Amino acid sequence: MSRPVPSVGSLAANIHEGFRSEYLAQFVFSAFGTAIPVPHQEDTGLDLYCTLLERVGQRAWPRAYYSVQVKSTMEPWIIDGPESVRWLIEHPLPIFLCVVNKQDATIRVYHTTPRFAAWAWGTHKTRLQLDLGNENRAQTVDWRTGDSFILGAPILKFTVQQILGDDFRKLAADVLQFWIDNDVENLFRIKSGIPAFLIPNDYETNTKNITSWTIQSGRFRDVSLATAERRLKELLGFIATHRYENDDIGTAAIYAMALRQLAPGHETFTEHNFFLLHRLNQLFPTGSQDQDYVFRACDALLKMVREHIEAAIANSLHTP
């Protein structure tokens, strides 16, 4: 049986049909900055990597980075399998879901904040489903619905013709920046081991109008402890030093005590400020040089606090 001879110089009539939504989305997001398509042979789940540009004089500078998944229908976006959910949660950039209606050239852009709910609650590790809506307003406080989250309204909805106008383009860029900033904050929480995420209680399409914010959280997990303590030690060290350098010795001492509790040893990279510790030793002399060491006053203050706490607990147990 002979093979069909290809028609050299021609293409299949519908070869680009599946890619037209991505082409249109790239055109739209390039209105805000750069929009780099992922080659299809390299596609692992996202279609565009983008920036928001800010003009400064005669130059434009990238001020925010984000990624986009493009769809051509309003069917739910389903992330199936534990490694796929993990990929979505830990992706280091804000992610937006873009639905392109080619018939009327309408673009809908959705946030993907439920990825942070999957992290914070720790209960949706094998599957995640985002159901899309077409309302103009959405509530986010009723999200605890198993592995499905209802995105009742897009954050942006517009036509290609609208995005060509300067005023609407600036408005859309401001809305994108609003949600990018929120995603960046939530990504920082993941990197810090904090099982919580921040989101507006409600939002309105094509605006930054919200009534209030809500921070939703889950139980702190042992797997996050080492990461959280590492971040906390670095911050305590910097804050203690900042307070000490601004002559707020009392507050600096409190932070130094907390840091000593978290980091009792001498790490290779130490967060302790030894000038502050020596100053505390001067403020709380022992009268004996033999008992002097760099953490002496800090340890004495910690011991005093513990003894007061233990005494209070003991008194409460004996109080009828």
RACORJO-V659282 format. One record per residue. N is the residue number from 1. PHI is phi in whole degrees, 0 to 359 (* if undefined). PSI is psi in radians with two decimals (* if undefined). OMEGA is omega in whole degrees, -180 to 180 (NA if undefined). Layout:
n=<N | N>
phi=<PHI | PHI>
psi=<PSI | PSI>
omega=<OMEGA | OMEGA>
//
This chain:
n=<1 | 2 | 3 | 4 | 5 | 6 | 7 | 8 | 9 | 10 | 11 | 12 | 13 | 14 | 15 | 16 | 17 | 18 | 19 | 20 | 21 | 22 | 23 | 24 | 25 | 26 | 27 | 28 | 29 | 30 | 31 | 32 | 33 | 34 | 35 | 36 | 37 | 38 | 39 | 40 | 41 | 42 | 43 | 44 | 45 | 46 | 47 | 48 | 49 | 50 | 51 | 52 | 53 | 54 | 55 | 56 | 57 | 58 | 59 | 60 | 61 | 62 | 63 | 64 | 65 | 66 | 67 | 68 | 69 | 70 | 71 | 72 | 73 | 74 | 75 | 76 | 77 | 78 | 79 | 80 | 81 | 82 | 83 | 84 | 85 | 86 | 87 | 88 | 89 | 90 | 91 | 92 | 93 | 94 | 95 | 96 | 97 | 98 | 99 | 100 | 101 | 102 | 103 | 104 | 105 | 106 | 107 | 108 | 109 | 110 | 111 | 112 | 113 | 114 | 115 | 116 | 117 | 118 | 119 | 120 | 121 | 122 | 123 | 124 | 125 | 126 | 127 | 128 | 129 | 130 | 131 | 132 | 133 | 134 | 135 | 136 | 137 | 138 | 139 | 140 | 141 | 142 | 143 | 144 | 145 | 146 | 147 | 148 | 149 | 150 | 151 | 152 | 153 | 154 | 155 | 156 | 157 | 158 | 159 | 160 | 161 | 162 | 163 | 164 | 165 | 166 | 167 | 168 | 169 | 170 | 171 | 172 | 173 | 174 | 175 | 176 | 177 | 178 | 179 | 180 | 181 | 182 | 183 | 184 | 185 | 186 | 187 | 188 | 189 | 190 | 191 | 192 | 193 | 194 | 195 | 196 | 197 | 198 | 199 | 200 | 201 | 202 | 203 | 204 | 205 | 206 | 207 | 208 | 209 | 210 | 211 | 212 | 213 | 214 | 215 | 216 | 217 | 218 | 219 | 220 | 221 | 222 | 223 | 224 | 225 | 226 | 227 | 228 | 229 | 230 | 231 | 232 | 233 | 234 | 235 | 236 | 237 | 238 | 239 | 240 | 241 | 242 | 243 | 244 | 245 | 246 | 247 | 248 | 249 | 250 | 251 | 252 | 253 | 254 | 255 | 256 | 257 | 258 | 259 | 260 | 261 | 262 | 263 | 264 | 265 | 266 | 267 | 268 | 269 | 270 | 271 | 272 | 273 | 274 | 275 | 276 | 277 | 278 | 279 | 280 | 281 | 282 | 283 | 284 | 285 | 286 | 287 | 288 | 289 | 290 | 291 | 292 | 293 | 294 | 295 | 296 | 297 | 298 | 299 | 300 | 301 | 302 | 303 | 304 | 305 | 306 | 307 | 308 | 309 | 310 | 311 | 312 | 313 | 314 | 315 | 316 | 317 | 318 | 319 | 320>
phi=<* | 278 | 281 | 294 | 278 | 295 | 273 | 301 | 90 | 233 | 232 | 298 | 297 | 249 | 298 | 262 | 302 | 288 | 259 | 297 | 298 | 292 | 299 | 293 | 296 | 299 | 300 | 295 | 288 | 291 | 291 | 261 | 167 | 273 | 218 | 259 | 284 | 277 | 304 | 299 | 286 | 251 | 288 | 249 | 140 | 238 | 258 | 225 | 244 | 230 | 227 | 261 | 260 | 240 | 278 | 231 | 66 | 263 | 239 | 239 | 242 | 294 | 245 | 206 | 235 | 201 | 229 | 223 | 255 | 255 | 232 | 247 | 224 | 268 | 296 | 302 | 268 | 249 | 254 | 245 | 107 | 299 | 289 | 292 | 296 | 300 | 302 | 296 | 297 | 268 | 304 | 283 | 240 | 304 | 238 | 241 | 256 | 246 | 251 | 253 | 261 | 289 | 296 | 245 | 56 | 261 | 245 | 240 | 240 | 242 | 285 | 232 | 304 | 304 | 300 | 281 | 296 | 299 | 287 | 295 | 276 | 65 | 242 | 235 | 271 | 248 | 202 | 216 | 234 | 251 | 265 | 263 | 237 | 228 | 286 | 262 | 226 | 216 | 259 | 240 | 276 | 251 | 274 | 285 | 228 | 71 | 256 | 248 | 230 | 266 | 265 | 291 | 216 | 287 | 283 | 222 | 214 | 197 | 259 | 300 | 298 | 297 | 291 | 284 | 276 | 300 | 296 | 291 | 299 | 294 | 300 | 296 | 296 | 296 | 294 | 300 | 299 | 303 | 283 | 298 | 301 | 294 | 297 | 298 | 299 | 291 | 296 | 297 | 298 | 300 | 295 | 264 | 78 | 269 | 276 | 206 | 214 | 253 | 205 | 299 | 299 | 208 | 207 | 235 | 302 | 67 | 218 | 253 | 285 | 225 | 269 | 192 | 253 | 225 | 249 | 252 | 219 | 242 | 284 | 291 | 247 | 303 | 296 | 266 | 298 | 298 | 296 | 297 | 294 | 298 | 296 | 294 | 298 | 299 | 294 | 300 | 298 | 293 | 291 | 301 | 296 | 299 | 295 | 296 | 291 | 257 | 62 | 258 | 294 | 299 | 293 | 300 | 295 | 297 | 294 | 296 | 294 | 297 | 293 | 297 | 296 | 281 | 233 | 287 | 264 | 258 | 287 | 301 | 254 | 260 | 267 | 290 | 263 | 285 | 295 | 297 | 296 | 296 | 296 | 296 | 298 | 291 | 286 | 233 | 291 | 257 | 85 | 226 | 292 | 293 | 267 | 273 | 205 | 296 | 263 | 302 | 292 | 299 | 294 | 295 | 294 | 297 | 297 | 297 | 297 | 299 | 296 | 296 | 295 | 297 | 294 | 296 | 295 | 297 | 297 | 292 | 288 | 260 | 271 | 292>
psi=<2.15 | 2.57 | 2.60 | 2.46 | 2.17 | 2.58 | 1.66 | 2.38 | 0.07 | 2.93 | 2.76 | 2.47 | -0.54 | 0.43 | -0.56 | 0.04 | -0.74 | -0.30 | -0.12 | -0.63 | -0.72 | -0.68 | -0.77 | -0.71 | -0.70 | -0.74 | -0.77 | -0.88 | -0.36 | -0.24 | -0.36 | -0.28 | -2.45 | 2.59 | 1.76 | 2.05 | 2.53 | 2.21 | 2.43 | -0.55 | -0.21 | 0.10 | 2.07 | 0.20 | -0.31 | 2.56 | -0.53 | 2.47 | 2.16 | 2.87 | 2.69 | 2.22 | 2.52 | 2.25 | 2.27 | 1.83 | -2.19 | 0.15 | 2.75 | 2.31 | 2.37 | 2.20 | -0.23 | 2.60 | 2.47 | 2.98 | 2.80 | 2.33 | 2.26 | 2.34 | 2.76 | 0.06 | 2.94 | 0.26 | 2.63 | 2.61 | 2.02 | 2.16 | 1.93 | 2.26 | 2.49 | -0.68 | -0.58 | -0.74 | -0.74 | -0.74 | -0.79 | -0.78 | -0.78 | -0.01 | 2.25 | 0.01 | 2.70 | 2.50 | 2.31 | 2.55 | 2.12 | 2.18 | 2.14 | 2.12 | 1.83 | -0.46 | -0.77 | 0.20 | 0.72 | 2.39 | 2.28 | 2.32 | 2.24 | 2.49 | 2.90 | 0.66 | -0.48 | -0.34 | -0.56 | -0.50 | -0.71 | -0.60 | -0.88 | -0.75 | -0.44 | 0.39 | 0.01 | 0.99 | -0.22 | -0.27 | 2.53 | 2.24 | 2.22 | 1.99 | 2.25 | 2.48 | 3.10 | 0.41 | 3.05 | -0.26 | 2.70 | 2.56 | 2.56 | 0.01 | -0.17 | 0.78 | -0.24 | 1.39 | 0.97 | -2.24 | 0.15 | 2.44 | 2.30 | 2.00 | 1.57 | -0.38 | 2.50 | 2.70 | -0.45 | 2.48 | 2.18 | 2.95 | 2.85 | -0.65 | -0.70 | -0.72 | -0.25 | -0.28 | 2.38 | -0.76 | -0.82 | -0.64 | -0.71 | -0.72 | -0.82 | -0.68 | -0.68 | -0.70 | -0.76 | -0.76 | -0.70 | -0.84 | -0.55 | -0.80 | -0.72 | -0.72 | -0.71 | -0.73 | -0.77 | -0.62 | -0.65 | -0.68 | -0.72 | -0.82 | -0.39 | 0.01 | 0.32 | 2.07 | 1.14 | 2.74 | 2.63 | 2.41 | 2.59 | 2.52 | -0.64 | 2.88 | 2.86 | 2.37 | 2.40 | 0.34 | 2.99 | 0.35 | 2.07 | 2.74 | -0.60 | 2.97 | 2.73 | 2.45 | 2.11 | 2.43 | 2.81 | -2.99 | 2.47 | 2.36 | 2.59 | -0.58 | -0.38 | -0.13 | -0.84 | -0.75 | -0.80 | -0.74 | -0.68 | -0.80 | -0.73 | -0.69 | -0.76 | -0.79 | -0.76 | -0.71 | -0.79 | -0.72 | -0.73 | -0.76 | -0.74 | -0.78 | -0.71 | -0.76 | -0.31 | 0.35 | 0.47 | 1.28 | -0.65 | -0.86 | -0.70 | -0.67 | -0.67 | -0.79 | -0.66 | -0.65 | -0.77 | -0.70 | -0.68 | -0.65 | -0.71 | -0.59 | 1.31 | -0.35 | -3.09 | 1.64 | 2.80 | -0.81 | 1.89 | 2.47 | -0.14 | 2.45 | 1.89 | -0.38 | -0.74 | -0.76 | -0.70 | -0.65 | -0.71 | -0.65 | -0.63 | -0.64 | -0.42 | 1.27 | 2.67 | -0.38 | -0.05 | 2.07 | -0.43 | -0.46 | 0.06 | 2.35 | 2.93 | -0.56 | 0.20 | -0.91 | -0.70 | -0.76 | -0.65 | -0.70 | -0.72 | -0.72 | -0.69 | -0.77 | -0.78 | -0.74 | -0.69 | -0.74 | -0.81 | -0.67 | -0.72 | -0.71 | -0.76 | -0.73 | -0.67 | -0.56 | -0.44 | 0.00 | 2.14 | *>
omega=<-177 | 177 | 177 | -180 | 180 | 178 | -177 | 179 | -179 | 176 | 171 | -172 | -176 | -173 | -177 | -174 | -178 | -176 | -174 | 178 | 180 | 177 | -178 | 178 | 178 | 178 | -178 | -176 | 175 | 176 | -178 | -176 | 177 | 177 | -174 | 180 | 175 | 177 | -173 | 179 | 179 | -174 | 177 | 177 | 179 | -172 | -176 | 169 | -166 | 171 | 166 | -179 | 173 | -178 | 175 | -175 | -179 | -180 | 176 | -174 | 174 | -180 | 180 | -178 | -179 | -180 | -173 | 168 | -175 | 175 | 178 | 178 | 178 | 176 | -180 | 172 | -175 | 175 | -171 | 178 | -175 | -179 | 177 | 177 | 178 | 178 | -178 | -178 | -171 | 178 | -168 | -179 | 168 | -180 | 174 | 177 | -176 | 177 | -178 | 172 | -174 | -176 | -180 | 177 | 179 | -179 | 172 | -179 | -178 | 171 | 179 | -179 | 177 | 176 | 179 | 174 | 178 | 177 | -173 | -176 | 176 | -176 | -176 | -170 | -175 | -178 | 178 | -179 | 177 | 179 | -173 | 176 | -178 | 175 | 177 | 176 | 180 | 172 | -179 | -172 | -178 | -173 | -174 | -175 | 180 | -178 | -180 | 179 | -178 | 172 | -170 | -177 | 173 | 174 | 177 | 172 | -176 | 174 | 177 | 180 | 180 | -175 | 177 | 179 | -176 | -176 | -179 | 179 | 178 | 178 | -179 | 178 | 178 | 178 | 177 | 180 | 179 | -178 | 175 | 180 | 180 | 178 | -180 | 177 | -179 | 176 | 177 | 178 | 177 | -178 | -180 | 179 | -178 | -178 | -178 | 175 | -178 | 179 | 173 | 174 | 177 | 178 | -177 | -179 | 176 | 176 | 170 | -178 | 174 | 178 | -179 | 176 | 172 | 173 | -178 | -173 | 175 | 179 | 176 | -174 | -178 | -177 | -179 | -171 | -177 | 179 | -179 | -180 | 179 | 178 | -177 | 179 | 179 | -179 | 179 | 179 | -180 | -178 | 178 | 179 | 180 | 179 | 179 | -179 | 176 | 174 | 174 | -172 | -178 | 179 | 178 | 180 | 179 | 178 | 179 | 177 | 179 | 179 | 178 | 178 | -179 | -176 | -175 | -178 | 177 | 179 | 178 | 173 | -174 | 177 | -177 | 175 | -173 | 172 | 177 | -179 | 177 | 178 | 177 | 176 | 178 | -179 | -179 | -178 | 179 | -176 | -180 | 180 | -178 | -178 | -174 | 171 | -165 | -179 | -172 | -179 | 180 | 179 | 179 | 178 | 178 | 179 | 180 | -180 | -180 | -179 | 177 | 180 | -180 | 178 | 179 | 179 | 180 | 179 | -179 | -180 | -179 | 179 | -179 | NA>
//
